[in-house]
Amino acid sequence: MTNSISRRHFTRSAAASLLAAGGLPALHAQEAERRFDPQPSDWRRFEVTTTVQLKGERGDAKVWVPVPSLDTPWQRTVESHWSGSTTDIRAASDGRTGAKVLVASFPAASVDPTLVLTDIVETQNRAVDWKARAPAADRADLHQWLEPSELIPVDGIVKKVATQIVLGARSDREKAQRIYDWVIVSTYREPKVKGCGTGDIKAMLESGNMSGKCADINALFVGLCRAAGVPARDIYGVRLVPSAFGYRELGGNPASLKGAQHCRAEVYLQGNGWVAMDPADVTKVMRQETPVWIKNAGDPLVAPVRKALFGGWEGNWMGYNSASDVKLPGAKQAKLGFFMYPQAETAAGAKDPYDPDSFVYQITARELRA
């Protein structure tokens, strides 16, 4: 893709993807009636434990772990507590974004520095009631969700593409719907991308490489919405348990949530308030739910997910924060584009958060019954 791509090209590409014909692959023909409809229900309570152990490390070390920072109609934090092989552990927050973080410093004499964080959170399924009226949000708060971040610019090619997609749209909801549909048919999930991706949307659009994972695909959705004048934000978190609707790729293994990090998105629509969105999970179902890559966005296995994730999501996931350009307290490394992975620095430098086995960290979850 280049700066000169026309709206006709976008329209033609989207239509071709949406209307692609072809028989339903035999491998998932039996899945055609799969349901995905996460309507609001009772609260679920989870105990989420993050354990970091820097095995084999000696010398000064510092560890940062994200702490759930959300208090919303669909998620609330009951309590957080921690322990470790150091007395220098403190809770802090990023002053600009409000993202909460647990910081642990280990002295030079420490062997296998260890930190354990346990969060008790409650979550709900979420689905917008399009007929209900939500109270208006604070204008100053909304303004910040129209602003660019380092990885999510709203000018240049992002603005140009957004303008082409929403041309003629009569409402913010229609803008969001067009961008949501365009992202689904114009991007694709690439399983080989490390972690959740980098989220560099300008590079995606300029290179024409529209592959990635949730931090790429949902960031593109957010950036295009902002550039079109619709407040939007990513929410960075982790899947906790399997999906109640049978979609393997839309859940996590609670015994081992390494690699279960997932970001979602929200847009603010006048009259509806903040509305859940997740085009990246639609592309994940298309690419990874079956052995066959489903390239038709209207496929019967994909359609329920595509419909539900415009306005809703399942409460088997915990959000940490909506922070971008985060400067971890006391860190030597540069600002983080987003913060949903444990981070660590040792005498040898920063650990790779996308490689939990060499880091070493583990995340587990347990649902607590009332």
Helices and strands as residue ranges (DSSP letters): H 7-18, G 26-31, E 44-53, E 61-67, E 75-84, E 89-93, E 100-106, E 114-123, E 126-127, H 139-144, H 156-166, H 172-186, E 188-189, H 201-207, E 211-212, H 214-227, E 232-239, G 248-250, E 261-269, E 273-277, H 279-288, H 303-308, E 312-313, E 317-321, E 343-346, E 349-350, H 356-359, E 361-368
